[in-house]
Amino acid sequence: MTASASRPDRFKVFRAELGRALVALAMALAVAFLIILGTSADPWQAFSTLVTSPLSSNRTIGLWVDDVAKLTLTGIAFSLVFQARQFALGVQGQVYLGGLCATLVAMSPIGTTFAAIPLAIIAAMIAGAAYGFIPGYAKARFGASEIVSSLMLNYIAILVVNYMVRAHLAPPNTGQLMTARFPETAVFPAIIPGTRFDLGIVIALVTVAIVWFALYRTAWGLKLRLVGHNPRFAEYAGIKANFIMVSAMTAAGAVGGLLGAVFVQGRAFGQLAIDFDGNLAFEGILVAIVARNRPLAVPFVALAYGYLRQGAQLMGFRSDVPSEMIAVVQALVILLVASSFTLPGRRFIARLLGRGEADPSTAAGGSR
Amino acid sequence: MPPLLQAESITRIYPGGTVANDGVSLSVGAGEIHAVVGENGAGKSTLMKILFGLEQPDAGQLRLEGKPIAFANPREAIDAGIGMVFQHFSLVPSFTVYENVALGSEPRSGIRFDREKAIAQVRALSDQFKLRVDPLARVSNLPVGQQQRVEILKALYRDARILILDEPTAVLAPQEVEELFVAIRALVAQGRTVIFIAHKLPEVLAISDRITVMRAGRTVGEVATSEVTEKELATLMVGREVSLGVERSQSDGGRACEIDTVSIQSEAGVSLATDLSLNVYAGEVVGLVGVEGNGQAELLEAVAGLRSVTSGEIRLKGENIVPLGVLDRRGRGVASIPEDRLAEGLAPGATVAENLVATRLGDPRFVRRGVLDLKAIRANAIALIDRFSIRVGGPAFAVGTLSGGNMQKVVVARELAEQPELLLVNQPTRGVDLGATQFIWASITRARDAGAAVLLSSADLSELLALSDRLVVFYRGRIVAAFINSGDLSAETLGAFMLGLETQDETTMKAALR
């Protein structure tokens, strides 16, 4: 574009935000170090495991990249609803339902054909979309809080999937809490053999591109963002806010379902197990907040956060830091990084609530 | 004898670098009515917040009776005898008048709230200062003018010697303004001092003894009211000569919009407007007169498609538009400048370019097969920024980063980007300074001259009288009077109908409703 002169200084904004992210990261590491210092006999070794282990082998790099793919997808799903200012937290439920539907396709006769991967993905996305649609419709139609309904739907999905696995899908009389491995045709091919570096990361990056395009290059995306910025204005401008809201939650649901397919069909699993997401689906909230709901920033945040996440897990295996402390460190990282960022629009809400008390810092510009 | 209250070279710089006050000085003598005037953003509110302890100056000194003083918070200012009545009241609606007045400083007998004593005190105060209000009335049942009196009583109850009134007349009908002035004069007669913030100059000239003029964060003059004219004041305020005269419309087109026995109910089923009938012709401005909450705003919303009507028809060029949605109405030439332009007319986080096309996302010039034509959207923004001289770095800047006046311009630019058939305007100049007022008035009259029918609602009667060709008065959701705007129609006449004190006979009204 030739318009760079008339644009806000994006580079400056980018630098400022990057600076904040790095400060938060440094603080998180400092606190982590203190905790390790208090709980480990060899704190230096434990800390260096935290910071360097994800790069220690091809296998660990694969673990990291696999996390990045999944964190990107959940971050994208949350960004989409957050941009429409809907606090739907249903990604986890969509992941489980999507995973279940992908499994049903993979374990059916189709699973052994070349159509296994695409059909399983499509089934997962449809299931996720439907599951995202429910809280949206309930809000538009009955005014039900999407926060509550999406959270409750998460529990239903997790428990239903766990029951299905235990009672119907696991090989009979084995007592296993997982299905048999899918036929190789239904599992994502590895990009680097012997690692978890598989189709998942490609799917994640393509999703980023598609969602970015939808948000910033289509009328639907502009409407969605306008609804998110100011729903009253959207109504006034003739945008059907309810339709946009429901469609945003449905689209995010499709991404959530897709993540379910990436979970069960990825090389990490290749099967459906109970409680398979390890709460990763929820961490998309953090990724979305730090990325300020911007799709193009999501993979980078996922890269950094996934690294720390993997480092903490490896530290749990390889050092004497107790596993509870690993969880504490992870929670602190989330807390510190998230608290240095806020959801967008806080100032705007404050202005709506306290309006009239003309804020002199904005009014002073007046029309001098 | 030193002045009662002095502010000496007060400077206040907000975080972010906005200089709200830059060496401001104010000197208020005991027993005077001192007006502080200036455009929005001139720094009046900041200065008052400093006087009331809500903000601390970065430099400068306050003096009370010549002694240096500093207020860390409003409590200290109140203890020093300073009271402030804000434009937006802070009353508990479900409490009675005396409860609100005494709240926080209740008279006690033992540990009990001595209600009898509080009622008696409030009654005495209200008699003493001619602030008529029933101490036992519930605040939520009181009209705005009386709520304001409760606020003033609150300050007096706490022994305020100096009373700061922040734009007290903005919310009042003319008769109520007159009553407020009577009370202010009674206050001063009994030794109190009043600081009066305003930007309606005729009122300032009518009530004050001395006037301090602020512009762009500085004091630009202090004058005795008797020695200054309105024009001189306006020139001081704006820094250049202003003329707010408006040419009446010349053209007389066909009937553009017919509102036919329209009734409106709230979602809870409360009737907001009943049997409204009026016509608007192309090329004329019809002013909707009334105290706020009498159905004018609701009618504008109903015409725009933001509120459903329970019965009746709204016809645009003969076509009933009631069944149509907002977008279809806009497509047929309805444009609307909403009252709260920042809260309702803009998405502050979105860019200027996006805000400027937000109402035209069905237009194939900007959206083809669901995909935005960024080039066309950008070109549209550049053209409108130029045509309406919006001060902004470029189309890609977020609207929220613009100054207030320029945000207003973005709304006007979007609504008037294409010549509307019917233009709806609600409170065009509320919270807007003189320069922006001129701009908005000029935009409305330009649209009118190009053939738009304009429905205008405003709380400012002088604005309605200046702009309207015909005026329709609303009272309790009904049209109670209509006038053709001739030179001899006065705000007082309208005020009597607005408050329901007078009624107009059917034939006169029919004639003026055309």
Interface residues (C-beta under 8 A of the other chain):
Chain A: A3 A5 S6 R7 P8 R217 T218 A219 W220 G221 L222 K223 R225 L226 G228 H229 N230 R232 F233 A234 E235 Y236 A237 G238 I239 P344 G345 F348 R351 L352 R355 G356 E357 A358 P360 S361 T362 A363 A364 G365 G366 S367 R368
Chain B: Y14 P15 G16 T18 V19 A20 E39 N40 G41 A42 G43 S45 T46 F86 Q87 H88 A216 G217 A304 G305 L306 G325 V326 L327 R329 R330 S336 P338 D340 L342 A343 E344 G345 L346 A347 P348 G349 A350 E354 A358 T359 L361 V367 G370 V371 L372 L374 R378 G393 G394 P395 A396 F397 A398 G400 T401 L402 S403 G404 G405 N406 G431 D433 G435 A436 F439
